[in-house]
Amino acid sequence: MDKIPMTIAGHKALSEELVRRSSVDRPNIIADISEARAHGDLSENAEYHAAKEQQSLNEGRIQELESILALADVIDVTKLSGHTIKFGATVELVDEDTEKEKTYQIVGNPEANASEGKISLSSPIARALIGKEVGDSIEVTAPGGSKSYEVLKVSYI
């Protein structure tokens, strides 16, 4: 399998989630299952079935996190530099139609979170930005239509 590019912060966040799910959530769910089992008939015990479903979801996420972290290619973006946009870049853009400014950091898929301004390397806007420099214009086709942006600033922090 291919390596998954990831920032140091993203790797740390996923590692912390794995530890929490393994050492805190797992024992709590096991305790919930034991408590629900003590209530008797399991076939009609909603608490038991809910706890078992929660256990299944938690174990699935633990396996997913272990796989992601095993394939992680951790990149220290503070050691990157240059004027060209690449993985890890924090990019300030201005929407050429609305003049509204936006800031995005290009990160790996597992750590992407648009509400935090972290966009996936495979997202349409990140793919359009890769290789561009300050002053360049990009055209992004999104589900809501086409958008034009101008690159204002590129930094690696």
C-alpha positions, 0 to 999 in steps of 0.5 A: 500500500502507498504511504499516507502523507501527514503533518506532525500535528495530524499524526499526533491527533490520530495517535491521541485518538487511538490511545483514547479509544484503546485505553479509555473508551474500550474499557468504558464500553466493556463496563457498559456491556457488563452492566447491561448484561446484568439486567437480564434477557439479552434478546430484548435489552436495548442497552446491551445492543446499543453498547455492543454496537458502540463497541463494534464502531469503536473497534472498527475505528481503532483498526482504521487508526492503526492502519492509517498510522502504520502507513503514515509518512509524517512530514515536518512542514516547518522544514519546507520552504519555497514559493511553490504550493505543495503538501503542508502549505498554508495558502491565503486565497481571495475569491475573485468574485466576492473578494472574500479571503480564505486560508487553507492548509493542504494536509493528508486525507485522514486529517482533513477538516474543512471547518478548521481550514485543513483541506485534503491533498486530494480535494479539488481545490488542493489539486488546483493549488499544487504547483502554483505561486503567489499571484497565480489564479486558479479555477476550481470546479466544485459541486456548487459551480465554478470558483476563481481564486487568486493566491495571495500568500504561501507559507509553511508553518 
